Amino acid sequence: MKRIVFYLVVGIIVFGLAGGHAWAQATAQIAGTVRDQSGAVLPGVEITVTQTDTGATRSALSNETGSYVLSNLPIGPYRLEAALSSFRTFVQTGIVLQVNGAPVVNPVLEVGQVSEQVEVQANASLVETHSTGVGELIDSQRVVELPLNGRQATQLINLAGAAATIPLSNVGQLYSGKNNPDEAPISVAGGGANSALTYVMDGGTHNDPINNLGLPLPFPDALQEFKVETSALPAQYGQHGSGAVNVVTKSGTNDFHGNVFEFVRNGVFNARDFFAPVRDSLKRNQFGGTVGGPIVHNKLFFFGGGQFTIQRSAPVTGTNYIPTPAMLAGDFTKITSPGCNGGRQINLKTPFVNNQISRAQLSQPALKMLTYGYGTAEDDCGTVHFGSLNSFSSQYSVGKMDYRISPQHSVFGRYFGAHSFAPPTYTGTPLSITQPSPNDMVTSAVLGDTYVISSKTINSVRATFNKSSIEKTQVPFFGASDLGIQGITEIIPKYLLVTVSNALYSAAGATYPGYLYTTTYQITDDVSMIRGNHQIQFGGNYIRPIHNIWIYLNTAGAFTFNGQVTGLPMADFLIGTPSSFAQNTISEDRERQRYFGLYIQDSWRMTPRLTMNYGLRWEPYFGTVIPRGWVSHFDQNAFLNNVHSTVYPNAPAGTLYPGDAGYDAGNRPMKPKLNDWAPRISLAWDPQGKGRMTVRASWGMFYDLPSTLFYYGYSNEPPWGQAITYNSPPGGFSNPWQGFPGGNPFPYTFSKHSVFPTQAPYVSVPLNYHPPYLNQWNLSVEKQFGANWLAKASYLGTSTIHFWSPQALNPSVYIPGNCNAGQYGLTAPGPCSTTANSQPRRLLTLLNSSQGPYYNSIVTLDDGGTTSYNGLLLSLQHRLSSHFTVQSNYTWSHCISDLGTTLLAGSYTDPSNRRSDRGSCAGTDLRHIFNLSAVLQGPTFSHQLTRSIAGNWQLAVIGSAHSGIPFSATSGIDTDLNGVGGDRATQILPNPYCEHKTINCWLNGAAFATPVANGIRSSMSPYTLVGPGYFDVDLALTKTIRVGERQRVDFRVEAFNVANRTNFLTNSPNNPSAVSTGQQNGTAFGKLLYDVGPRIMQFAIKYAF
């Protein structure tokens, strides 16, 4: 801690001496050219801008070409004056600067006295003549007035276009997905799973280092505006490559402003969910307020606010499948019939005849488990409905101070805190355990200092501190001993995980307890200089993320039943033959990162109509440090030569640790890479020279910083951890450790001389690697029509090189034919390759029969992957004028990718062929996206009675539509017998969909072959299937009653999904372990069982002054 503080202080001193367009900070600039009435340029004109809310002023002189630039201006309303001897003073009011904006104001001076004024009341040009990227600004009007479901500002990111929310099933487990209810996994312009957006709030970093998502954002009333930008951004942008979300909180002004509000929901006003028998009983209250104003007029300002949310609800209905009374009697004829399997007949494998199983073969632990609240099947397919508790509370608070020390020097400080809590979802049945019980706290603080060294040189410094505490607990339900299971040491009692593929479970997904604590320090310094026609910027950014986590995954044991024995997962469960059993020690993971970036860029106005932006960014990758040296590397040459570690003498051959010869990366998984340079270049052409049309072309190279949780897999490795997966345990459900080589490895104690278990998983990355980088390019045309309309057309392209893909180094080798007992672990003559002998067939065991059995899976990184994205983005907007504002966009795009990962886990299905898993980008390849947002203000009327009834109405609308989400059909079993998993189904008919699509028949089960573990790999590419499309309209209707000139009361009603359209999903929106449309070995295959939600009503009252 002392060392970190020391680095932070030194960084502040060093950067301060460097003393700007700050790194993605919350500022804007005004630029233009001054001319006289004849069109001749005027040098030496004094340009003064005044922020009308605070009285802050800034001045500059036009250069020899008549050009001027005023950079690093706080956002807000401005007044511009242009004065020169022998000319009348030009004054333009109504200018509104928005975050990262660069409007053009071209004063025209008339001959006359300086004391005479020519005043123009108009906003600046809408056309972007400066930025290299493509983006959309969400202004304060839309932030506050648009109907946001849950009042979550992250919803506005999607309105910017070319953005898609990533389904929960595609963002990983182990909390690599959402850690906070307001975090939103979003892909922009094909930016990958969840690690490509840079979030900045008030100039400070706002990314969650564990998963690289954005931290929670303040509630709408505390936000001024924000901007989403992507594609070939200038060199000042770094850390993540896909784009940037720049958020600005509100500040105080010379007038006191504030509000008090409450938003209320009640289930009686909502529509019934399509899959629910009755309306929900949700009751939610969101209330709070804000206040801001001057402490010292024109000098010191404050702003503060808070929002509190209390949500209560009866259990929300879900669907699953459990054994029927007939199945419990041994009769499986109904559950295997076409009516329960998407039109596909299933027959239980030999030795079971006529889909019958003797009751004597049923597993006693399985029968005992069904007595723990699973209820009774509602039909012959085993359908059961259950309820999960849906209560929630949160508190958000914001505080900000702005101080103008002098006209040249200003500072600010901002604090943001978010605390959310949800009780367990458990309602008496294990099926209701769909989410952990979170108690999450986030703290964020930023200090900013801006100093105007001269009218042509500005320095900006930001220091940021973020801290999060994520504690997820769960209620106990039953343990191994409760079911009569022998041999399991329960590290946490009464938390046995049981998963039956596409059917029942004991607890879903990432519901196990976990404790995650992160701290992030940041210091940035940016300098901006105007030198003739050059606007030069340079600066640096240092970020220090730290995390310490403890995860309780599988610590009480975890069984999986996938149907590999009988052909039906439910039947495997009832006879007690799991496909695998896993148990872990508590995973303790401590990781440290250092991010450092330096950049220099220049905006060169080559001619009055042509500007070139070019720059260079240096982003060395220092790697992730894992304290205590809990990291390893597998060297196959060392394995083949029987070389053992000297640090841990009992380690199997081939695994090396820090301190061993041949391991020269220190306490890092891989060596640092210091030679990472990212050039950027763009051209902006104003063909008319009036600032009302531009043609821009840009290209840039970007690197991406992996999340701190990326290397989590090391925490489970021996000797400091244990994560054993025992495939096809011969002791079955009753005694899973029976027959395990070396005996039950639990309980376990770590020491330097610990005994290494057999069949342990490892992760290993190349010590020398190629970091992934993105090439981005765009071509855009913008045209302003009239005073307030802007149309844009942009082509966006992205290519990722050295994309990291997970690869299995130790797969099982398929051996054709029949073998004798004793060969490859067989206990009787039969096929050489089965799901039961995957471990003896692993590659390393075949190469070295004494050392190979110590290894189960070994996951490494293949840095040869690529991705590509190409899209057309069309947008039309009307800024607030004439009582309305509109913003709409349409995106037509296609994203293709090799298999990626947000954790060092998994593998492409064919470890020798990366391209076998190349296809549409997982969950985000939405070919068509349309967004519309608008705020329409009705007339006020002069007659008091008319005004009170028909006046001061406002309508706000959000409309969204997109094509279906791509998904894969999976077999659910290891069909190719390589021990990797994720095998896809085999399509045998040209059309995989039902002729008449319904919720009970979206995929045609007859279009896919019955999965058989025969060593044959499916030729079907991933994500070739597409789910239903999406369409939604949200409305907010507001009636305002004025109380004097400075006060008002708003009465507001909001409707989300106002048309009550059912938007079906192929996967559960909040439970990645729930049954899914694409899983072939289950009764849900081909069916649509989930939706986004019904129409929801919300009412609000707000008092503002």
Rosetta blueprint (number, residue, H / E / L):
1 M L
2 K H
3 R H
4 I H
5 V H
6 F H
7 Y H
8 L H
9 V H
10 V H
11 G H
12 I H
13 I H
14 V H
15 F H
16 G H
17 L H
18 A H
19 G L
20 G L
21 H L
22 A L
23 W L
24 A L
25 Q L
26 A L
27 T E
28 A E
29 Q E
30 I E
31 A E
32 G E
33 T E
34 V L
35 R E
36 D E
37 Q L
38 S L
39 G L
40 A L
41 V E
42 L L
43 P L
44 G L
45 V L
46 E E
47 I E
48 T E
49 V E
50 T E
51 Q E
52 T L
53 D L
54 T L
55 G L
56 A L
57 T E
58 R E
59 S E
60 A E
61 L E
62 S L
63 N L
64 E L
65 T L
66 G L
67 S E
68 Y E
69 V E
70 L E
71 S E
72 N E
73 L E
74 P E
75 I L
76 G E
77 P E
78 Y E
79 R E
80 L E
81 E E
82 A E
83 A E
84 L L
85 S L
86 S L
87 F E
88 R L
89 T E
90 F E
91 V E
92 Q E
93 T E
94 G E
95 I E
96 V E
97 L E
98 Q L
99 V L
100 N L
101 G L
102 A L
103 P L
104 V E
105 V L
106 N L
107 P L
108 V E
109 L E
110 E L
111 V E
112 G L
113 Q L
114 V L
115 S L
116 E L
117 Q E
118 V E
119 E E
120 V E
121 Q E
122 A L
123 N L
124 A L
125 S L
126 L L
127 V L
128 E L
129 T L
130 H L
131 S L
132 T L
133 G L
134 V E
135 G E
136 E E
137 L E
138 I E
139 D L
140 S H
141 Q H
142 R H
143 V H
144 V H
145 E H
146 L L
147 P L
148 L L
149 N H
150 G H
151 R H
152 Q L
153 A L
154 T L
155 Q H
156 L H
157 I H
158 N H
159 L L
160 A L
161 G L
162 A L
163 A E
164 A E
165 T E
166 I L
167 P L
168 L H
169 S H
170 N H
171 V L
172 G L
173 Q L
174 L L
175 Y L
176 S L
177 G L
178 K L
179 N L
180 N L
181 P L
182 D L
183 E L
184 A L
185 P L
186 I E
187 S E
188 V E
189 A L
190 G L
191 G L
192 G L
193 A L
194 N L
195 S L
196 A L
197 L E
198 T E
199 Y E
200 V E
201 M E
202 D L
203 G L
204 G E
205 T E
206 H L
207 N E
208 D L
209 P L
210 I L
211 N L
212 N L
213 L L
214 G E
215 L L
216 P L
217 L L
218 P L
219 F L
220 P H
221 D H
222 A H
223 L E
224 Q E
225 E E
226 F E
227 K E
228 V E
229 E E
230 T E
231 S L
232 A L
233 L L
234 P L
235 A L
236 Q L
237 Y L
238 G L
239 Q L
240 H L
241 G L
242 S L
243 G E
244 A E
245 V E
246 N E
247 V E
248 V E
249 T E
250 K L
251 S L
252 G L
253 T L
254 N L
255 D L
256 F L
257 H E
258 G E
259 N E
260 V E
261 F E
262 E E
263 F E
264 V E
265 R E
266 N E
267 G H
268 V H
269 F H
270 N L
271 A L
272 R L
273 D L
274 F L
275 F L
276 A L
277 P L
278 V L
279 R L
280 D L
281 S L
282 L L
283 K E
284 R E
285 N E
286 Q E
287 F E
288 G E
289 G E
290 T E
291 V E
292 G E
293 G E
294 P E
295 I E
296 V E
297 H L
298 N L
299 K L
300 L E
301 F E
302 F E
303 F E
304 G E
305 G E
306 G E
307 Q E
308 F E
309 T E
310 I E
311 Q E
312 R E
313 S L
314 A L
315 P L
316 V E
317 T E
318 G E
319 T E
320 N E
321 Y E
322 I L
323 P L
324 T L
325 P H
326 A H
327 M H
328 L H
329 A L
330 G L
331 D E
332 F L
333 T L
334 K L
335 I L
336 T L
337 S L
338 P H
339 G H
340 C H
341 N L
342 G L
343 G L
344 R L
345 Q L
346 I L
347 N L
348 L L
349 K L
350 T L
351 P L
352 F L
353 V L
354 N L
355 N L
356 Q E
357 I L
358 S L
359 R H
360 A H
361 Q H
362 L L
363 S L
364 Q H
365 P H
366 A H
367 L H
368 K H
369 M H
370 L L
371 T L
372 Y L
373 G L
374 Y L
375 G L
376 T L
377 A L
378 E L
379 D L
380 D L
381 C L
382 G L
383 T E
384 V E
385 H E
386 F E
387 G E
388 S E
389 L L
390 N L
391 S L
392 F E
393 S E
394 S E
395 Q E
396 Y E
397 S E
398 V E
399 G E
400 K E
401 M E
402 D E
403 Y E
404 R E
405 I E
406 S E
407 P L
408 Q L
409 H E
410 S E
411 V E
412 F E
413 G E
414 R E
415 Y E
416 F E
417 G E
418 A E
419 H E
420 S E
421 F E
422 A L
423 P L
424 P L
425 T L
426 Y L
427 T L
428 G L
429 T L
430 P H
431 L H
432 S H
433 I L
434 T L
435 Q L
436 P L
437 S E
438 P E
439 N E
440 D E
441 M E
442 V E
443 T E
444 S E
445 A E
446 V E
447 L E
448 G E
449 D E
450 T E
451 Y E
452 V E
453 I E
454 S E
455 S L
456 K L
457 T E
458 I E
459 N E
460 S E
461 V E
462 R E
463 A E
464 T E
465 F E
466 N E
467 K E
468 S E
469 S E
470 I E
471 E E
472 K E
473 T E
474 Q L
475 V L
476 P L
477 F L
478 F L
479 G L
480 A L
481 S H
482 D H
483 L H
484 G L
485 I L
486 Q L
487 G L
488 I L
489 T L
490 E L
491 I L
492 I L
493 P L
494 K L
495 Y L
496 L L
497 L E
498 V E
499 T E
500 V E
501 S L
502 N L
503 A L
504 L L
505 Y E
506 S L
507 A L
508 A L
509 G L
510 A L
511 T L
512 Y L
513 P L
514 G E
515 Y E
516 L E
517 Y E
518 T E
519 T E
520 T E
521 Y E
522 Q E
523 I E
524 T E
525 D E
526 D E
527 V E
528 S E
529 M E
530 I E
531 R E
532 G L
533 N L
534 H E
535 Q E
536 I E
537 Q E
538 F E
539 G E
540 G E
541 N E
542 Y E
543 I E
544 R E
545 P E
546 I E
547 H E
548 N E
549 I E
550 W E
551 I E
552 Y L
553 L L
554 N L
555 T L
556 A L
557 G L
558 A E
559 F E
560 T E
561 F E
562 N L
563 G L
564 Q L
565 V L
566 T L
567 G L
568 L L
569 P H
570 M H
571 A H
572 D H
573 F H
574 L H
575 I H
576 G L
577 T L
578 P L
579 S L
580 S E
581 F E
582 A E
583 Q E
584 N E
585 T L
586 I L
587 S E
588 E E
589 D E
590 R E
591 E E
592 R E
593 Q E
594 R E
595 Y E
596 F E
597 G E
598 L E
599 Y E
600 I E
601 Q E
602 D E
603 S E
604 W E
605 R E
606 M E
607 T E
608 P L
609 R L
610 L E
611 T E
612 M E
613 N E
614 Y E
615 G E
616 L E
617 R E
618 W E
619 E L
620 P L
621 Y E
622 F E
623 G E
624 T E
625 V E
626 I L
627 P H
628 R H
629 G H
630 W L
631 V L
632 S L
633 H E
634 F E
635 D L
636 Q H
637 N H
638 A H
639 F H
640 L H
641 N L
642 N L
643 V L
644 H L
645 S L
646 T L
647 V L
648 Y L
649 P L
650 N L
651 A L
652 P L
653 A L
654 G L
655 T E
656 L E
657 Y L
658 P L
659 G L
660 D L
661 A L
662 G L
663 Y L
664 D L
665 A L
666 G L
667 N L
668 R L
669 P L
670 M L
671 K L
672 P L
673 K E
674 L L
675 N L
676 D L
677 W E
678 A E
679 P E
680 R E
681 I E
682 S E
683 L E
684 A E
685 W E
686 D L
687 P L
688 Q L
689 G L
690 K L
691 G L
692 R L
693 M E
694 T E
695 V E
696 R E
697 A E
698 S E
699 W E
700 G E
701 M E
702 F E
703 Y E
704 D L
705 L L
706 P L
707 S L
708 T H
709 L H
710 F H
711 Y H
712 Y H
713 G H
714 Y H
715 S H
716 N H
717 E L
718 P L
719 P L
720 W L
721 G L
722 Q L
723 A E
724 I E
725 T E
726 Y E
727 N E
728 S L
729 P L
730 P L
731 G L
732 G L
733 F L
734 S L
735 N L
736 P L
737 W L
738 Q L
739 G L
740 F L
741 P L
742 G L
743 G L
744 N L
745 P L
746 F L
747 P L
748 Y L
749 T L
750 F L
751 S L
752 K L
753 H L
754 S L
755 V L
756 F L
757 P L
758 T L
759 Q L
760 A E
761 P E
762 Y E
763 V E
764 S L
765 V L
766 P L
767 L L
768 N L
769 Y L
770 H L
771 P L
772 P L
773 Y E
774 L E
775 N E
776 Q E
777 W E
778 N E
779 L E
780 S E
781 V E
782 E E
783 K E
784 Q E
785 F E
786 G L
787 A L
788 N L
789 W E
790 L E
791 A E
792 K E
793 A E
794 S E
795 Y E
796 L E
797 G E
798 T E
799 S E
800 T E
801 I E
802 H E
803 F E
804 W E
805 S E
806 P E
807 Q E
808 A E
809 L L
810 N L
811 P L
812 S E
813 V L
814 Y L
815 I L
816 P L
817 G L
818 N E
819 C E
820 N L
821 A L
822 G L
823 Q H
824 Y H
825 G H
826 L L
827 T L
828 A L
829 P L
830 G E
831 P E
832 C L
833 S L
834 T L
835 T H
836 A H
837 N H
838 S L
839 Q L
840 P L
841 R L
842 R E
843 L H
844 L H
845 T H
846 L H
847 L H
848 N L
849 S L
850 S L
851 Q L
852 G H
853 P H
854 Y H
855 Y E
856 N E
857 S E
858 I E
859 V E
860 T E
861 L E
862 D E
863 D E
864 G E
865 G E
866 T E
867 T E
868 S E
869 Y E
870 N E
871 G E
872 L E
873 L E
874 L E
875 S E
876 L E
877 Q E
878 H E
879 R E
880 L E
881 S E
882 S L
883 H L
884 F E
885 T E
886 V E
887 Q E
888 S E
889 N E
890 Y E
891 T E
892 W E
893 S E
894 H E
895 C E
896 I E
897 S E
898 D L
899 L L
900 G L
901 T L
902 T L
903 L L
904 L L
905 A L
906 G L
907 S L
908 Y L
909 T L
910 D L
911 P L
912 S L
913 N L
914 R H
915 R H
916 S H
917 D H
918 R L
919 G E
920 S E
921 C L
922 A L
923 G L
924 T L
925 D L
926 L L
927 R L
928 H E
929 I E
930 F E
931 N E
932 L E
933 S E
934 A E
935 V E
936 L E
937 Q E
938 G L
939 P L
940 T L
941 F L
942 S L
943 H L
944 Q H
945 L H
946 T H
947 R H
948 S H
949 I H
950 A H
951 G L
952 N L
953 W E
954 Q E
955 L E
956 A E
957 V E
958 I E
959 G E
960 S E
961 A E
962 H E
963 S L
964 G L
965 I L
966 P E
967 F E
968 S L
969 A L
970 T E
971 S L
972 G L
973 I L
974 D L
975 T L
976 D L
977 L L
978 N L
979 G L
980 V L
981 G L
982 G L
983 D L
984 R E
985 A L
986 T L
987 Q E
988 I L
989 L L
990 P L
991 N L
992 P L
993 Y E
994 C E
995 E E
996 H E
997 K E
998 T E
999 I L
1000 N L
1001 C E
1002 W E
1003 L E
1004 N L
1005 G H
1006 A H
1007 A H
1008 F E
1009 A L
1010 T L
1011 P L
1012 V L
1013 A L
1014 N L
1015 G L
1016 I L
1017 R L
1018 S L
1019 S L
1020 M L
1021 S L
1022 P L
1023 Y L
1024 T L
1025 L E
1026 V E
1027 G L
1028 P L
1029 G L
1030 Y E
1031 F E
1032 D E
1033 V E
1034 D E
1035 L E
1036 A E
1037 L E
1038 T E
1039 K E
1040 T E
1041 I E
1042 R E
1043 V E
1044 G L
1045 E L
1046 R L
1047 Q E
1048 R E
1049 V E
1050 D E
1051 F E
1052 R E
1053 V E
1054 E E
1055 A E
1056 F E
1057 N L
1058 V L
1059 A L
1060 N L
1061 R L
1062 T L
1063 N L
1064 F E
1065 L E
1066 T L
1067 N L
1068 S L
1069 P L
1070 N L
1071 N L
1072 P L
1073 S L
1074 A L
1075 V L
1076 S L
1077 T L
1078 G L
1079 Q E
1080 Q L
1081 N L
1082 G L
1083 T L
1084 A L
1085 F L
1086 G L
1087 K L
1088 L L
1089 L L
1090 Y E
1091 D E
1092 V L
1093 G L
1094 P L
1095 R L
1096 I E
1097 M E
1098 Q E
1099 F E
1100 A E
1101 I E
1102 K E
1103 Y E
1104 A E
1105 F L
